[in-house]
């Protein structure tokens, strides 16, 4: 695997740390429902192997990850109450990836699967709703 340039590596480490902060804030009972739901969506998208735009599409496939995840994280962090954000930042250890895996594990997997299943069901419902025969058909 090729080594990332130092600047890109620092950016990726910072994004991972912020994702860990979002994960800690999600588990905090003081987190309001709006930011909580957005945090679930952002973490599910960040951890999901599925993308809105497949990575196989040149440039666009990678741009969605480089734009959607950081923008989602920034929005969650902006919506969090200051005391929740400060406590989540304090709880983030020196190894965010290990903390994220240890703390989220199964709940994260369930959230990812549930989110994609809900989106697939919604899409199927929308597609089938448009195909139903009208009266007298």
Secondary structure, 3 states (H helix, E strand, C coil): CCCCCHHHHHHHHHHHHHHHHHHHHHHCCCCCHHHHHHHHHHHHHHHCCCCCCCCCCCCHHHHHHHHHHHHHHHHHHHHCCHHHHHHHHHHCCCCHHHHHHHHHHHHHHHHHHHHHHHHHHHHHHHHHHCCCCCCCC
